[in-house]
Amino acid sequence: DDVTEAFTQECHTLNALPGDSLLAVHLQAGLSALKVAHVPQSSASSSASLNDPLHIPAFRRMACALPFAKHTHSTLVCHVTRQVMDEDN
């Protein structure tokens, strides 16, 4: 098993390939963008939530270790002053 792992790692290094498949990396990025901390029960059976990929058990298992990235409220921060922007600034 160690020889197989070393061979695979060396092959990836020689060919400048990432250790994870690019499909897995892209799936994880997409699932992380869709992952929410809490899904309201009233929308659990709506057609919009049924189209959510995180309702598929295989995708849910893949996303379990990913961070929550979808926010319900966004804020803009000024890159100069580092203050939260509102209607006055």
N, C-alpha and C positions, 0 to 999 in steps of 0.2 A: 504494500500500500504506500509506503514511503517512497519507493522508487517511482511508482506511477505518479504520485503527487509532484515529485521533483522533476520528472520528465515533462509533465504538463506545464508546470510553472516555467521551466526553461524554454519550452516551445513558445509560450505566451511572451516571454521576455524577448526572445530572438525575433519574433514577428511583430513586436510592438502591439500586442493584443491585451485588452484588459482582462483581469481575472474573472469577472462576471460577464455573462453574455450581454450584449447591447440591448437585446429584447427585454431582458429582466431589468436592466437599468431604466429603460424608458417606461416600462410598466410600473415600476416603483415610483418614478417621478410623477406619472399621471395619477396613480392611486393616492399618493401623498397629497396631491393638490385637491383631490375630491374628499379626503377623509375628514369627517367632522366628529367632534367629541360626543355630541348627543343628537340623535334623530328624534324629532317630536313624534309621539305615538299617533297623532291625528293624521300625519302625512305618511305613515308607514305603509298604508295600502294604496296610496294614490299612484296613478300611472307614471308620474314623474319619478317617484322613488323606485318603482319597479324597473325603470330604465337605468337606474344607478348601478354601475358595475360592482359596487361594494355589497350589493345584495346577493351576489354570486359567491357561494362558499369558498371556492378556490381563490378568488381575488381577496376575499375577506381574510383568509389565512395568510396570504402574501402581504397584506397591509397591516397586520397586527403589530409588527415591530416598527412600523413607520411613524413619524411624528404627525401630529395634527397640523394641517397647514391652512385650512379654510377658516376664515374669520367671518363672523356675522357683522362686525362693525370695523370699518377701516379708518385709519387716521393718516393724515399727511403730515410729514415732519420736514421743516425747512432744513436744507442741507447746509446752510450757512450758520444759522443761529441755533439749530438743533431743538427748536421749539415746535410744539404741535400747532399746526396752522388751523385757523378758524376764519370766520367771515371778516374779521378785522385786520388780519395781516396777510 
